């Protein structure tokens, strides 16, 4: 299963009430200007090989980018939602990477945050 699909399933299974939608790879056209919902976009960041020996590699680190777009006037603390999602991934065996800070979208004035998680997977050879 692709790392993006695995992350999507993890978030979908938990059903966090503040999240109105979870999207993989891209945002549907009708959601691009939506400022009334909070949604998550999950995309691939990279895949790096690891654990080298005998002229081969035996592990891959699968990194994904997670962006949370917040509704214009949330009735919850965006930082607490971010931390909840980070803890969810941490407890599922993902390594929390760089978090880029909260920013405002220049087109919609929505608050959003971007962070990265990665997971090591052993290869079968």
Secondary structure, 3 states (H helix, E strand, C coil): CCHHHHHHHHHHHHCCCCCCEEEECCCCHHHCCCCCCCEEEEEEEEEEEEEEECCEEEEEEEEEEEEEECCCCCCCCHHHHHHHHHHHHHHCCCEEEEEEEEEECCCCCCEEEEEEEEEEEECCC
